[in-house]
């Protein structure tokens, strides 16, 4: 990673390659980066800190970049601990440094740092307020619920850089080279997905600025083909379909529901479906299943009945979709039950609590295992979902 974003903006973030779960729930096989930046001018500003897990490396990067100088400001754009973990230690080391943040962020500081005296040490900034560092003028843009209420982003007028907080973030350490969209999509829908309206509001604000570079708090710095990244964020935050295709999510106990889901996938492909993706909710990454549900325009859910309800992996999946504001999709339902099928009813009730979903008919009921007599119903469901 080149440590110079511009001649006067340095990258001082760190990779965390040993963390197994981000936010204690998201699998990160390629780690995560905690991004932090330093703007060197007549006055010096640190742009966010990092998680306490990586404090030692961050301090080394910061001190090397400072080269003996002292920071005047710490800009806090987001109070989650993976970015705010070193606020108190930075304040202790640099007693004349001011913490600059939104009013809501400043109110949160004592919640995270007990016994720290913030009196006279903070500057609360409002929408579009500016702070001069000399050549660089920072302008603060409020971004509430992207994805916490205190979030703001910062625009540097000199170098035309947006420090975008969690916006445009991505799973994966910077030391691991991989395609941006896949892990950025999984990150977006699982971290920010519920807050599409808030992301749209931020995108409208950013559209009024001349942006040459985006510096997020996770993932790579974006300085080329910005239209591509912004375009994807626009699609995602509008809950629009990104890829023409059908996503089949199944939760099978003994294999009967799985066999049915695989047969339906085969039928859909024979009928000319542009893309059919499929996942086993009992074994595959739940965050990726959520990502794919949003990516494609059509969804088939197939699940076994369980204790008069639905098999828990499917319940968990649909609960995740509801939390992330799943909407504006066509959905088909397959249930399996050996004596008293209940999964279809439960899935339909859960889907009914989501916005603008078109539940297609027929709902398919399988009794234990798929039989030749079930194929016509699967054909009918395939036709309905493809319509």
C-alpha positions as CSV (number, residue, x, y, z in Angstrom):
1,X,0.0,0.0,0.0
2,X,1.5,3.4,-1.1
3,X,1.4,5.5,2.1
4,X,1.0,8.7,0.1
5,X,-2.6,9.3,-1.1
6,X,-1.5,12.8,-2.2
7,X,1.7,14.7,-1.4
8,X,0.1,15.9,1.9
9,X,-2.3,13.1,2.7
10,X,-0.7,9.9,4.1
11,X,-2.2,6.5,4.8
12,X,-1.5,5.4,8.3
13,X,-4.0,2.6,8.6
14,X,-3.4,-1.1,9.4
15,X,-4.4,-4.6,8.2
16,X,-6.0,-7.0,10.6
17,X,-5.4,-10.5,9.2
18,X,-6.1,-12.6,12.3
19,X,-9.6,-11.5,13.2
20,X,-12.1,-14.3,12.4
21,X,-15.4,-12.5,12.5
22,X,-16.0,-8.8,11.8
23,X,-18.6,-7.4,14.3
24,X,-18.6,-10.9,15.8
25,X,-20.7,-12.2,12.9
26,X,-19.2,-11.7,9.4
27,X,-16.7,-14.2,8.2
28,X,-13.6,-12.3,6.8
29,X,-11.3,-15.0,5.3
30,X,-9.0,-12.2,3.9
31,X,-9.1,-10.0,7.0
32,X,-10.1,-6.4,7.2
33,X,-8.3,-3.1,7.0
34,X,-8.8,-0.3,9.5
35,X,-8.1,2.9,7.5
36,X,-6.7,6.0,9.1
37,X,-5.2,9.0,7.4
38,X,-3.0,12.0,8.2
39,X,-3.3,15.4,6.5
40,X,0.0,17.4,6.9
41,X,-0.4,21.2,6.5
42,X,0.3,24.3,8.7
43,X,-2.0,22.4,11.1
44,X,-2.1,18.6,11.1
45,X,-5.3,16.4,11.2
46,X,-5.6,12.7,12.0
47,X,-8.5,11.3,10.2
48,X,-9.9,8.6,12.6
49,X,-8.0,6.1,14.6
50,X,-8.2,2.2,14.5
51,X,-9.3,-0.8,16.5
52,X,-7.4,-1.4,19.7
53,X,-6.4,-4.8,18.3
54,X,-4.0,-3.0,16.0
55,X,-3.0,0.0,18.2
56,X,0.8,-0.8,18.2
57,X,1.1,-0.8,14.4
58,X,-1.1,2.3,14.1
59,X,1.0,4.2,16.5
60,X,4.1,3.3,14.7
61,X,2.6,4.5,11.4
62,X,1.3,7.7,12.9
63,X,4.6,8.6,14.5
64,X,6.6,7.9,11.3
65,X,4.2,10.1,9.3
66,X,4.3,12.9,11.9
67,X,8.1,12.9,11.7
68,X,8.4,14.8,15.0
69,X,5.4,17.1,14.6
70,X,2.3,17.2,16.8
71,X,-1.3,16.8,15.5
72,X,-3.7,19.7,16.0
73,X,-6.9,17.9,15.3
74,X,-8.4,14.4,15.4
75,X,-11.3,14.2,13.1
76,X,-13.8,11.5,14.3
77,X,-16.2,10.5,11.6
78,X,-17.6,7.4,13.2
79,X,-17.7,6.2,16.8
80,X,-17.7,2.4,16.3
81,X,-14.7,0.9,18.2
82,X,-13.0,-0.4,15.1
83,X,-12.4,3.3,14.2
84,X,-12.5,5.1,17.5
85,X,-10.5,2.7,19.6
86,X,-7.5,5.0,20.1
87,X,-9.3,8.3,20.7
88,X,-8.6,8.4,24.5
89,X,-4.9,7.4,24.1
90,X,-4.4,10.0,21.4
91,X,-5.9,12.6,23.6
92,X,-3.6,11.6,26.4
93,X,-0.5,11.7,24.2
94,X,-1.4,15.0,22.6
95,X,-3.0,17.2,25.3
96,X,-3.4,20.2,23.0
97,X,-5.1,18.3,20.2
98,X,-8.8,18.9,19.6
99,X,-11.3,16.2,18.7
100,X,-13.5,17.4,15.9
101,X,-16.8,15.5,15.4
102,X,-20.5,15.8,15.0
103,X,-22.6,16.8,18.0
104,X,-24.0,13.3,18.3
105,X,-20.5,11.8,18.2
106,X,-19.2,14.1,20.9
107,X,-22.2,13.0,23.1
108,X,-21.2,9.4,22.6
109,X,-17.6,9.8,23.6
110,X,-18.1,9.3,27.4
111,X,-20.0,6.1,26.6
112,X,-16.8,4.6,25.2
113,X,-14.2,6.3,27.4
114,X,-15.1,6.4,31.1
115,X,-13.2,8.8,33.2
116,X,-11.8,10.9,30.3
117,X,-12.2,14.6,30.7
118,X,-13.5,15.9,27.3
119,X,-14.1,19.4,28.7
120,X,-12.6,22.0,26.3
121,X,-11.1,19.2,24.2
122,X,-13.8,18.9,21.5
123,X,-15.1,20.9,18.6
124,X,-18.7,20.1,17.5
125,X,-19.2,20.7,13.8
126,X,-22.5,21.1,11.8
127,X,-23.5,20.4,8.3
128,X,-21.1,22.0,5.7
129,X,-19.1,23.7,8.4
130,X,-15.4,24.2,7.4
131,X,-12.1,23.9,9.1
132,X,-8.9,25.4,7.7
133,X,-5.6,23.5,8.1
134,X,-3.7,26.1,5.9
135,X,-3.8,25.0,2.3
136,X,-6.3,22.4,3.0
137,X,-9.9,23.3,3.9
138,X,-12.0,20.5,5.4
139,X,-15.8,20.6,5.0
140,X,-17.9,18.3,7.1
141,X,-21.0,16.6,5.6
142,X,-23.4,14.9,8.0
143,X,-24.3,11.3,7.0
144,X,-26.6,10.1,9.8
145,X,-27.4,6.4,9.6
146,X,-24.6,5.5,7.2
147,X,-24.7,3.5,9.3
148,X,-24.8,5.0,12.8
149,X,-26.6,8.3,13.7
150,X,-23.4,10.3,14.5
151,X,-21.6,9.6,11.2
152,X,-20.2,12.4,9.1
153,X,-17.9,12.4,6.1
154,X,-15.2,15.0,5.3
155,X,-14.3,16.7,2.0
156,X,-10.9,18.1,1.5
157,X,-11.2,21.0,-1.0
158,X,-7.5,21.2,-1.7
159,X,-7.0,17.6,-3.0
160,X,-10.7,16.9,-3.7
161,X,-10.7,13.9,-1.5
162,X,-13.7,12.5,0.3
163,X,-13.1,10.7,3.6
164,X,-16.2,8.5,3.4
165,X,-16.4,6.8,6.8
166,X,-18.0,3.4,6.3
167,X,-19.4,4.4,2.9
168,X,-17.6,2.6,0.1
169,X,-16.0,0.2,2.5
170,X,-15.1,-3.4,1.8
171,X,-14.1,-6.6,3.6
172,X,-10.6,-7.8,3.1
173,X,-7.2,-6.6,4.1
174,X,-5.3,-4.2,1.8
175,X,-2.5,-6.7,1.5
176,X,-4.9,-9.1,-0.2
177,X,-5.6,-8.2,-3.8
178,X,-9.1,-9.1,-4.9
179,X,-12.0,-7.8,-7.0
180,X,-13.7,-4.9,-5.2
181,X,-17.3,-5.5,-6.0
182,X,-17.8,-8.9,-4.4
183,X,-16.7,-8.1,-0.9
184,X,-17.8,-4.5,-1.1
185,X,-21.3,-5.7,-2.0
186,X,-21.3,-8.2,0.9
187,X,-20.1,-5.4,3.2
188,X,-22.7,-2.9,2.0
189,X,-25.8,-5.1,2.3
190,X,-24.9,-6.5,5.7
191,X,-23.5,-3.3,7.2
192,X,-25.4,-0.4,5.5
193,X,-28.2,-2.3,3.6
194,X,-31.0,-1.2,5.9
195,X,-30.2,2.5,5.4
196,X,-30.6,2.9,1.6
197,X,-32.5,6.2,2.0
198,X,-29.6,7.6,4.1
199,X,-27.0,6.5,1.6
200,X,-29.0,8.1,-1.2
201,X,-29.0,11.3,0.7
202,X,-25.3,11.2,1.1
203,X,-24.8,10.4,-2.6
204,X,-26.8,13.5,-3.5
205,X,-24.6,15.6,-1.3
206,X,-21.4,14.1,-2.8
207,X,-22.7,14.8,-6.3
208,X,-22.4,18.5,-5.7
209,X,-18.6,18.2,-5.1
210,X,-15.7,17.7,-7.4
211,X,-14.5,14.3,-6.0
212,X,-11.2,12.9,-7.3
213,X,-10.6,10.3,-4.6
214,X,-12.6,8.4,-2.0
215,X,-10.9,7.3,1.2
216,X,-13.1,4.9,3.2
217,X,-12.6,3.5,6.6
218,X,-12.3,-0.1,5.3
219,X,-10.9,-1.3,2.0
220,X,-8.9,0.3,-0.8
221,X,-8.6,3.9,-1.6
222,X,-10.7,4.6,-4.8
223,X,-9.1,7.1,-7.2
224,X,-9.9,5.7,-10.7
225,X,-13.2,4.9,-12.4
226,X,-15.2,6.5,-9.5
227,X,-18.4,6.4,-11.7
228,X,-18.3,2.6,-11.4
229,X,-18.2,2.6,-7.6
230,X,-20.7,5.4,-7.2
231,X,-23.0,3.7,-9.7
232,X,-23.0,0.5,-7.8
233,X,-23.7,2.4,-4.5
234,X,-26.6,4.1,-6.3
235,X,-28.1,0.8,-7.5
236,X,-27.6,-0.9,-4.1
237,X,-29.1,2.0,-2.1
238,X,-32.1,2.2,-4.3
239,X,-32.8,-1.5,-3.8
240,X,-32.6,-2.0,-7.6
241,X,-31.6,-5.2,-9.3
242,X,-27.9,-5.4,-10.0
243,X,-27.8,-8.7,-11.9
244,X,-30.5,-10.4,-13.9
245,X,-30.9,-13.8,-12.3
246,X,-32.6,-16.0,-9.8
247,X,-31.3,-16.8,-6.3
248,X,-32.4,-20.1,-4.7
249,X,-31.9,-20.3,-0.9
250,X,-32.7,-23.7,0.6
251,X,-32.7,-25.1,4.2
252,X,-32.8,-28.9,4.1
253,X,-32.7,-31.3,7.0
254,X,-32.3,-34.7,5.4
255,X,-31.8,-33.8,1.7
256,X,-35.3,-33.8,0.3
257,X,-35.6,-30.0,0.2
258,X,-32.1,-29.8,-1.3
259,X,-32.9,-32.2,-4.1
260,X,-36.1,-30.2,-4.9
261,X,-34.1,-26.9,-5.0
262,X,-31.5,-28.4,-7.3
263,X,-34.2,-29.7,-9.6
264,X,-35.8,-26.3,-9.8
265,X,-32.5,-24.8,-10.6
266,X,-32.1,-27.3,-13.5
267,X,-35.6,-26.5,-14.7
268,X,-35.0,-22.7,-14.6
269,X,-31.8,-23.1,-16.6
270,X,-33.6,-25.2,-19.2
271,X,-36.2,-22.5,-19.5
272,X,-33.5,-19.9,-20.3
273,X,-32.9,-18.2,-17.0
274,X,-30.0,-15.8,-17.4
275,X,-28.4,-16.8,-14.1
276,X,-29.3,-19.2,-11.3
277,X,-27.4,-18.9,-8.1
278,X,-28.0,-21.3,-5.2
279,X,-27.0,-21.6,-1.6
280,X,-27.3,-24.0,1.3
281,X,-28.4,-21.9,4.3
282,X,-27.3,-24.6,6.7
283,X,-23.7,-24.5,5.5
284,X,-22.9,-21.4,3.4
285,X,-22.0,-17.9,4.6
286,X,-25.2,-16.2,5.7
287,X,-23.8,-12.7,4.9
288,X,-23.2,-13.9,1.3
289,X,-26.7,-15.3,1.1
290,X,-28.1,-11.9,2.1
291,X,-25.8,-10.2,-0.5
292,X,-27.1,-12.5,-3.3
293,X,-30.7,-12.0,-2.3
294,X,-30.3,-8.2,-2.9
295,X,-28.1,-8.7,-6.0
296,X,-30.7,-10.6,-8.0
297,X,-34.2,-9.6,-8.9
298,X,-35.9,-12.9,-8.0
299,X,-35.7,-15.2,-5.0
300,X,-36.9,-18.8,-4.4
301,X,-36.9,-19.9,-0.7
302,X,-37.2,-23.6,0.0
303,X,-37.3,-25.0,3.5
304,X,-38.3,-27.9,5.6
305,X,-41.0,-27.6,8.3
306,X,-39.7,-27.9,11.8
307,X,-41.5,-28.0,15.1
308,X,-44.7,-26.5,13.5
309,X,-42.6,-23.7,12.2
310,X,-39.7,-23.4,9.6
311,X,-36.2,-24.9,9.8
312,X,-34.1,-22.4,11.7
313,X,-31.5,-21.6,9.0
314,X,-34.3,-20.3,6.8
315,X,-35.9,-18.4,9.7
316,X,-32.4,-16.8,10.3
317,X,-32.1,-15.9,6.6
318,X,-35.5,-14.3,6.3
319,X,-34.9,-12.5,9.6
320,X,-31.7,-11.1,8.2
321,X,-33.5,-9.9,5.1
322,X,-36.1,-8.1,7.1
323,X,-33.4,-6.4,9.3
324,X,-31.7,-5.2,6.1
325,X,-34.9,-3.9,4.5
326,X,-35.2,-6.4,1.7
327,X,-37.7,-5.2,-0.8
328,X,-38.9,-4.8,-4.5
329,X,-38.3,-8.4,-5.5
330,X,-40.3,-11.4,-6.9
331,X,-40.3,-14.4,-4.5
332,X,-41.4,-18.0,-4.8
333,X,-41.9,-20.5,-2.0
334,X,-41.3,-24.2,-1.6
335,X,-42.1,-26.0,1.6
336,X,-41.4,-29.6,2.7
337,X,-43.3,-31.4,5.4
338,X,-43.6,-35.1,6.2
339,X,-46.9,-34.9,8.2
340,X,-47.9,-31.3,8.8
341,X,-46.2,-28.8,6.4
342,X,-45.8,-25.5,8.2
343,X,-42.8,-23.9,6.5
344,X,-44.7,-22.3,3.7
345,X,-47.1,-20.5,6.1
346,X,-44.2,-19.2,8.2
347,X,-42.1,-18.0,5.3
348,X,-45.1,-16.3,3.7
349,X,-45.8,-14.5,7.0
350,X,-42.2,-13.4,7.3
351,X,-42.0,-12.2,3.7
352,X,-45.3,-10.4,4.2
353,X,-43.6,-8.0,6.6
354,X,-41.2,-6.8,3.9
355,X,-41.9,-4.1,1.4
356,X,-43.0,-4.4,-2.2
357,X,-42.5,-8.2,-2.6
358,X,-44.4,-10.0,-5.3
359,X,-45.1,-13.5,-3.9
360,X,-45.7,-15.7,-6.9
361,X,-47.9,-18.7,-7.1
362,X,-48.0,-21.6,-6.8
363,X,-46.5,-22.3,-3.4
364,X,-45.1,-25.8,-3.7
365,X,-45.5,-28.4,-1.0
366,X,-43.2,-31.4,-1.0
367,X,-44.1,-34.4,1.2
368,X,-40.7,-35.7,2.4
369,X,-39.1,-36.3,-1.0
370,X,-39.7,-34.9,-4.4
371,X,-41.7,-37.2,-6.7
372,X,-42.4,-37.4,-10.4
373,X,-45.9,-35.9,-9.7
374,X,-44.3,-32.8,-8.2
375,X,-42.5,-31.8,-11.4
376,X,-45.5,-30.1,-13.0
377,X,-45.8,-27.8,-10.0
378,X,-42.1,-27.0,-10.2
379,X,-42.5,-26.2,-13.9
380,X,-45.4,-23.9,-13.0
381,X,-43.3,-22.1,-10.3
382,X,-40.4,-21.7,-12.7
383,X,-42.7,-20.1,-15.3
384,X,-44.2,-17.8,-12.7
385,X,-40.9,-16.6,-11.3
386,X,-39.5,-16.0,-14.9
387,X,-42.6,-14.1,-16.0
